[in-house]
């Protein structure tokens, strides 16, 4: 494990945690997560306020000695300690098995907060400020003069899809990069789950908590529809269900007040523009991370560059054209398989059909994610004679006689559509058509899926 010097797969992190657990029989997950915080030096004033200083916790101190003396110390230090270098490399993040990039620091703080509440038999406090609140609030304030769209994020790209080592951001970072927000949402979900365990339920080992959330296998029949446990592809809907009941504006204002009090950052104090900055920032956060689905970018699935200069679209568009891939004929149920399907389709479109790029604007997997094809702004090659006036979205699989999973259809029907309209990509009065309605030589998107979309809002004969 120590041969990995910068960035780590999530399953390697889970394996390293399991090694510590195996070497320390009877180790509680709370003691371990405290020791990991101590190892990474994450004892800022707000963390101490809610969780106590790790240097004062005897269980963490004893275990830290064991980690310090083990070869895995360097691994944990680099894996958890979050920084962005001057060259735009984000460290302290892992590539999760679902294809998303997650910062470990807010994830582990959320878990620790939930375990502490469970152990003490109290209501969890501090989960939101520790996982998302402080990061979001300070990001909103530090970039008040920036356009709202630039106050959060960005995402980035790994240097290699198969053996990633370096994660480089796509533009200068905010405090709330996509990886920090992913880790924060995951920490809020898992921390809340742990704090809500009944008195008779004991928390699993930390490695099992992480494994259950990130390393799961979907069934071919129903995909995510059959999953009742909390898993990472559902992070956006789960975090929304947990946090939307809170008055997030008030929560963020209280968090910033606490930051001002603890850290003596006087520039925050009761400035008349703070409330507006928080309100504007929350609007952006809700749109980008709750209304919109997670879209796996081209660099993440291993796309080749276009073979010619892409042509920009004139937005907003008035049509959305629904396709199925037909080949591949089976739904893709994991990031690995969906990425392989995307590369195969791009290769077929470029090499066999002689197109500039993969034809579709977006592709819907059954793994819980949407994959970027041509994207929001570039002309596709999906619906002959209609490419300039609509997006072409395809669902991986053959839907002649069966339907995609309900979750996959909802990603397209509700999440992607709402994101497109609110983001200015689709006109509010847009029209949905199946591919076969405007191109007479095809049965796409399959009889079953076409019958289904006829009941969707915005569909027109």
Secondary structure, DSSP 8 states (H G I E B T S, - for coil): -TT--S-EEHHHHHHHHHHHHHHSTT--HHHHHHHHHHHHT---HHHHHHH--GGG-HHHHHHHHHHHTSTTHHHHHHHH--EE-TTSBEESEEE-TTS-EEEHHHHHHHHHHHHHHHHHTS---SHHIIIIIHHHHHHHHHTTTS-GGGSS---EEES-SSS---EEESS---SS-HHHHHHHHHHHHHHHHHHT--TT-----HHHHHHHHHS----TTTGGGG--S--GGGHHHHHHHHHTTS-HHHHHHHHHHHHHHHH--GGGTT-TTHHHHHHHHHHHHIIIIIIS--EE-HHHHT----SS---B--SSEEEEEEEE-SSS-S---SHHHHHHHHHHHHHIIIIIS--SS-S-SEEE-SSS-EEESS-SSB--SSSTT-TTTEEEEEESS--SSS---HHHHHIIIIIIHHHHHHTTSEEEEEEEEEHHHH-TT--TT-HHHHHHHTTSTTB--
